[in-house]
Amino acid sequence: MRFYVDFDDCLCETAKAFTEIATRFFGKNVPYEEVRFFNLQESFDLTDEEYEQLMSEGHRPEVLLSYKETPGASKVLNELIDKGHEVFIITGRPSNSFEASRRWLDEHGLERATLYCLNKYGRDFFYKKGEFNLELEDYYKMSFDYAIEDSPMAFKFFDHLPDLKVMVIDRPWNREHELPGSNYTRCSGWEQIKEKIMLDSHIM
């Protein structure tokens, strides 16, 4: 089996860290449970300049390395890898953040997972010359059996895989979003993801 796994807010608690940055930099005190939009500029009511500052700060290597792991993520993924399954971390972070992202994975026991930076959202403006090591045309040639995502904006990247089973990690910004089809399942966390995979295919 081949697994697509998003990085931010699937493997690590990125949005929680961004709420702290928004408070520290701009006095925007928005509790995590009130982050209603995947677009953080909208959630924190930021100007374009403030949003650029927020994204730049949140993607500094030392800040990326400080993000806390989503409970159970590395444990479940390592169990899959131990069973011979392939895990691909496909993040919307520009490749400028690849080294720090790769180090984070390694430090959290996920050195066997493959990492790609894919231009999912076209928001690399804050890097000025952002690049990606996986182009969309190449991504669309890849196939997966399962996907773990949190962003409704990413669902369109699964349209070419009608048999894909998508596990949507429950987050404040996706709770009001209707899931696109019966192959999508909302999960409270990694333990439920594991249970769903076991129930579907008995591979763990």
C-alpha positions as CSV (number, residue, x, y, z in Angstrom):
1,M,0.0,0.0,0.0
2,R,1.1,3.6,-0.7
3,F,0.2,6.4,1.7
4,Y,0.0,10.1,1.0
5,V,0.5,12.1,4.3
6,D,0.3,15.8,4.6
7,F,2.8,17.5,7.0
8,D,1.3,20.5,8.7
9,D,-1.5,19.8,11.1
10,C,-1.4,16.1,10.3
11,L,2.1,15.2,11.5
12,C,2.7,18.4,13.6
13,E,0.7,21.1,15.4
14,T,1.4,23.9,13.0
15,A,-1.7,26.0,13.4
16,K,-1.3,26.0,17.2
17,A,2.2,27.4,16.8
18,F,0.9,30.1,14.4
19,T,-1.7,31.3,16.9
20,E,1.2,32.0,19.2
21,I,3.1,33.8,16.5
22,A,0.1,35.9,15.6
23,T,-0.4,36.9,19.2
24,R,3.3,37.7,19.7
25,F,3.8,39.7,16.5
26,F,0.4,41.4,16.0
27,G,-1.5,41.1,19.2
28,K,-4.1,38.9,17.4
29,N,-5.3,36.6,20.2
30,V,-7.3,34.0,18.3
31,P,-7.7,30.7,20.2
32,Y,-6.9,27.6,18.3
33,E,-10.5,26.3,18.3
34,E,-11.5,29.6,16.7
35,V,-9.2,29.2,13.7
36,R,-12.1,28.7,11.3
37,F,-10.3,29.2,8.0
38,F,-7.4,27.3,6.5
39,N,-6.3,30.7,5.1
40,L,-4.6,32.1,8.2
41,Q,-4.7,35.6,6.8
42,E,-8.4,35.4,7.1
43,S,-8.5,33.6,10.4
44,F,-6.2,36.2,12.1
45,D,-7.5,39.2,10.1
46,L,-4.1,40.2,8.8
47,T,-3.0,42.7,6.2
48,D,-0.9,41.3,3.3
49,E,2.2,42.6,4.9
50,E,1.4,41.0,8.3
51,Y,0.5,37.7,6.6
52,E,3.9,37.7,4.8
53,Q,5.6,38.3,8.2
54,L,3.6,35.5,9.8
55,M,4.5,33.0,7.1
56,S,8.1,34.0,7.0
57,E,8.4,33.6,10.8
58,G,6.6,30.3,10.9
59,H,8.9,28.8,8.2
60,R,12.2,29.7,9.8
61,P,14.2,26.5,10.2
62,E,14.4,26.8,14.0
63,V,10.6,27.4,14.2
64,L,9.8,24.5,11.9
65,L,11.9,22.2,14.1
66,S,10.0,23.4,17.3
67,Y,6.6,22.2,16.1
68,K,5.1,19.5,18.4
69,E,4.2,16.2,16.9
70,T,0.5,15.3,16.5
71,P,0.0,12.5,19.0
72,G,0.4,9.1,17.5
73,A,1.6,10.2,14.1
74,S,5.1,8.6,14.0
75,K,4.0,5.5,15.9
76,V,1.2,4.7,13.3
77,L,3.4,5.5,10.3
78,N,6.3,3.5,11.5
79,E,3.9,0.5,12.0
80,L,2.9,0.9,8.4
81,I,6.5,1.1,7.2
82,D,7.4,-2.0,9.3
83,K,4.7,-3.9,7.5
84,G,6.3,-3.0,4.1
85,H,4.0,-0.1,3.1
86,E,5.3,3.1,1.5
87,V,4.8,6.4,3.2
88,F,5.1,9.7,1.3
89,I,5.0,13.0,3.1
90,I,3.7,15.5,0.6
91,T,3.8,19.0,2.0
92,G,2.8,22.4,0.6
93,R,6.0,23.9,2.2
94,P,8.4,25.3,-0.4
95,S,11.7,23.4,-0.8
96,N,13.4,26.2,1.1
97,S,12.0,24.4,4.1
98,F,13.0,20.9,2.9
99,E,16.1,20.6,5.1
100,A,14.4,21.6,8.3
101,S,11.3,19.5,7.4
102,R,13.5,16.5,6.7
103,R,15.3,17.0,10.0
104,W,12.0,17.2,11.9
105,L,10.9,13.9,10.4
106,D,14.3,12.2,11.2
107,E,14.2,13.5,14.8
108,H,10.7,12.1,15.2
109,G,11.6,8.6,14.0
110,L,10.3,9.0,10.5
111,E,13.6,8.8,8.6
112,R,12.2,6.1,6.4
113,A,9.4,8.2,5.1
114,T,9.9,10.0,1.7
115,L,9.4,13.8,1.7
116,Y,8.3,15.9,-1.2
117,C,7.5,19.6,-1.4
118,L,4.5,20.2,-3.8
119,N,3.1,23.6,-4.8
120,K,-0.4,22.9,-3.4
121,Y,-1.5,26.4,-2.6
122,G,0.7,28.8,-4.6
123,R,1.6,30.7,-1.5
124,D,5.4,30.7,-1.7
125,F,5.5,34.5,-2.3
126,F,7.0,35.0,1.2
127,Y,10.1,33.1,0.0
128,K,10.4,35.4,-3.0
129,K,12.1,32.7,-5.1
130,G,10.3,29.6,-3.7
131,E,10.8,26.4,-5.5
132,F,9.3,22.9,-5.2
133,N,11.0,19.5,-5.7
134,L,7.7,17.9,-6.9
135,E,5.8,19.5,-9.8
136,L,2.1,19.0,-10.1
137,E,2.4,17.2,-13.4
138,D,4.7,14.6,-11.8
139,Y,2.5,14.4,-8.7
140,Y,-0.5,13.5,-10.9
141,K,1.5,10.5,-12.3
142,M,1.7,9.1,-8.7
143,S,-0.8,6.8,-7.2
144,F,-1.8,6.2,-3.6
145,D,-4.2,3.9,-1.7
146,Y,-4.7,6.1,1.3
147,A,-4.3,9.8,2.0
148,I,-4.2,11.7,5.3
149,E,-5.1,15.4,5.0
150,D,-6.6,18.3,7.0
151,S,-7.1,20.9,4.3
152,P,-10.3,21.1,2.2
153,M,-8.2,23.1,-0.3
154,A,-6.1,20.0,-0.9
155,F,-9.1,17.7,-1.7
156,K,-8.9,18.6,-5.4
157,F,-5.5,16.9,-5.6
158,F,-7.2,13.6,-5.1
159,D,-9.8,13.8,-7.9
160,H,-7.6,11.7,-10.3
161,L,-7.6,8.8,-7.8
162,P,-11.3,7.6,-7.6
163,D,-10.4,4.6,-5.4
164,L,-8.3,6.6,-2.9
165,K,-9.5,6.4,0.7
166,V,-9.0,9.8,2.4
167,M,-8.7,10.2,6.1
168,V,-9.5,13.8,7.1
169,I,-8.0,14.7,10.5
170,D,-10.6,16.8,12.4
171,R,-9.5,20.4,12.7
172,P,-11.5,23.6,13.4
173,W,-11.1,24.8,9.8
174,N,-12.6,21.7,8.2
175,R,-15.5,20.9,10.5
176,E,-18.0,22.9,8.5
177,H,-16.8,21.6,5.2
178,E,-18.8,18.8,3.6
179,L,-16.6,15.9,2.6
180,P,-16.6,15.3,-1.1
181,G,-17.6,11.6,-1.2
182,S,-18.1,8.3,0.6
183,N,-14.3,7.6,0.3
184,Y,-13.6,10.4,2.7
185,T,-13.7,9.7,6.5
186,R,-13.3,12.3,9.3
187,C,-11.0,11.0,12.0
188,S,-10.3,12.5,15.4
189,G,-6.7,11.5,15.3
190,W,-4.1,8.9,14.5
191,E,-5.6,6.1,16.6
192,Q,-8.8,6.4,14.7
193,I,-6.9,6.5,11.4
194,K,-5.2,3.3,12.4
195,E,-8.5,1.6,13.3
196,K,-10.0,2.7,10.0
197,I,-7.1,1.3,8.0
198,M,-7.2,-2.0,9.9
199,L,-11.0,-2.3,9.4
200,D,-10.7,-1.5,5.7
201,S,-7.8,-3.7,4.7
202,H,-6.4,-5.6,7.6
203,I,-2.9,-4.5,6.8
204,M,-1.7,-3.6,10.4
